[in-house]
């Protein structure tokens, strides 16, 4: 991160951001291990925070940590297609992005 964002070098991460990132990782891995796939909206729904403005905060945080999360656990974010719908037995309207192992 220091190489990509040199202006942020030496700055610490707030306790709340670190805790939320950790919880998002746990929720993501639990969903992926249980079903083999998940969506960003499922991660947000399964993450419980107790303060005003939490939905907006969770949306911002998932956008920030998702690239690192995908790289850390060797996950992929792919567009759902007919083959993946059949493979994972997904019954949703449209073709959203999913996170798979």
C-alpha positions as CSV (number, residue, x, y, z in Angstrom):
1,X,0.0,0.0,0.0
2,X,2.9,2.4,0.7
3,X,4.2,1.9,-2.8
4,X,0.8,2.6,-4.4
5,X,-0.2,5.5,-2.1
6,X,3.1,7.2,-1.0
7,X,1.2,10.2,0.3
8,X,-0.5,7.9,2.9
9,X,2.8,6.4,4.1
10,X,3.0,6.2,7.8
11,X,-0.7,6.9,8.4
12,X,-2.4,4.4,10.7
13,X,-5.8,2.9,10.0
14,X,-8.5,3.8,12.4
15,X,-9.7,1.1,14.7
16,X,-13.2,1.2,13.2
17,X,-11.9,0.7,9.7
18,X,-9.7,-2.2,10.7
19,X,-12.5,-3.9,12.6
20,X,-15.0,-3.5,9.7
21,X,-12.5,-4.8,7.2
22,X,-11.8,-7.8,9.4
23,X,-15.6,-8.5,9.7
24,X,-16.0,-8.1,6.0
25,X,-13.3,-10.7,5.4
26,X,-14.9,-13.1,7.8
27,X,-18.4,-12.7,6.3
28,X,-17.0,-13.0,2.7
29,X,-15.0,-16.2,3.4
30,X,-17.9,-17.8,5.3
31,X,-20.3,-17.1,2.4
32,X,-17.9,-18.3,-0.2
33,X,-17.1,-21.5,1.8
34,X,-20.7,-22.3,2.4
35,X,-22.1,-21.7,-1.2
36,X,-19.0,-21.4,-3.4
37,X,-19.9,-17.8,-4.3
38,X,-21.3,-14.5,-2.9
39,X,-22.2,-11.0,-4.0
40,X,-21.2,-7.6,-2.6
41,X,-24.8,-7.0,-1.5
42,X,-24.9,-10.3,0.4
43,X,-21.7,-9.3,2.2
44,X,-23.2,-5.9,3.1
45,X,-26.5,-7.5,4.3
46,X,-24.7,-10.0,6.5
47,X,-22.4,-7.4,8.2
48,X,-24.1,-5.9,11.2
49,X,-23.0,-2.5,12.4
50,X,-24.8,-0.4,15.1
51,X,-24.6,3.2,14.1
52,X,-26.4,5.8,12.0
53,X,-25.2,5.9,8.4
54,X,-24.0,2.4,8.4
55,X,-25.3,1.4,4.9
56,X,-23.4,4.2,3.2
57,X,-20.3,3.4,5.3
58,X,-20.4,-0.3,4.5
59,X,-20.8,0.5,0.7
60,X,-17.7,2.7,0.9
61,X,-15.7,0.2,2.8
62,X,-16.5,-2.7,0.5
63,X,-15.3,-0.8,-2.5
64,X,-12.0,0.0,-0.6
65,X,-11.2,-3.4,0.7
66,X,-12.5,-5.6,-2.1
67,X,-9.4,-5.5,-4.4
68,X,-7.1,-6.5,-1.5
69,X,-9.6,-9.1,-0.3
70,X,-9.7,-10.7,-3.7
71,X,-5.9,-10.8,-4.0
72,X,-5.4,-12.0,-0.4
73,X,-7.7,-15.0,-0.7
74,X,-7.2,-15.6,-4.5
75,X,-10.9,-14.9,-5.2
76,X,-12.3,-13.7,-8.5
77,X,-15.1,-11.1,-9.2
78,X,-16.8,-12.3,-12.4
79,X,-20.0,-11.4,-14.2
80,X,-22.6,-14.1,-13.8
81,X,-23.6,-15.9,-17.0
82,X,-25.8,-18.8,-17.9
83,X,-23.1,-21.4,-17.4
84,X,-22.3,-20.0,-13.9
85,X,-26.0,-19.9,-13.0
86,X,-26.3,-23.5,-13.9
87,X,-23.0,-24.5,-12.2
88,X,-23.9,-22.8,-8.8
89,X,-27.7,-23.2,-9.2
90,X,-28.2,-19.5,-8.8
91,X,-31.7,-18.2,-9.3
92,X,-31.5,-14.4,-9.6
93,X,-32.8,-12.0,-12.1
94,X,-30.2,-10.5,-14.4
95,X,-26.5,-11.1,-14.4
96,X,-24.8,-9.4,-11.5
97,X,-21.1,-9.7,-10.5
98,X,-20.3,-12.5,-8.1
99,X,-17.3,-13.4,-6.0
100,X,-16.0,-17.0,-6.4
101,X,-13.1,-19.0,-5.2
